[in-house]
Amino acid sequence: MTRLPRADFLSGPHFPLLKAAEMKLSAEFCDFSLQFYQDLLDDVSSEEEMIRTVLSPLKDAEKRARRREYLGSITADEFSDEDLRKLWWSSSADIVFHDGAELRGFLKRVRDRL
């Protein structure tokens, strides 16, 4: 994972929404991606701590369930690693995953913590 300045995202998504009928940004995912701010990697010492940090604002059980369901749907095998990577890059996250398989594994670990 590498950092990318937030300014890179101000000009719009890097990629068009992919398979719009099947895979799209949800409100939960947009809120979730905002937790991946530019200096997050400086504030945590492990992936486990990063997951705790990004999930800490999410207290409502219903919202957690919706987010878990959404993360489960986008990490399903029907979507390619490339599609998942493009979806992530179209979000507001400042943390970049260049490898879709790595991102899929990470999102599954986050989902499992919800």
Steps between C-alpha positions, in 0.01 A plus 500: 500500500627843412367844569366723227438868564134586536539760226529216249139412571361852464482485122251214511518122498804342342274249328137500392262304721536143392222261427271771634200270519696248705768680698463858615596724785252490786457771762652261755802440280548872436495566876731203557753615241524843664656328803808424287646850530842603372701460822327187628808285442701739718243467781491120521766235544322194359218394273302391806529848648400654167186284487412597859555867415286505187219309670506695827250770391248235398299424813150438362428126461273553200764704316763240585276229356441699179871563461578132564245400236637749248862394559389139461334577168794691348755240612297215351680298234265625225696826486855503373791634701531775239134602540543516876816707467324742265209532742742583784681756285169668415439556873632781720763280667849646517656157562568329168498131423670418172426129528133401487565163667670675792207741526250212491680324785515821702130578450409145600697542822320829566164333426583221744559759776160663453 
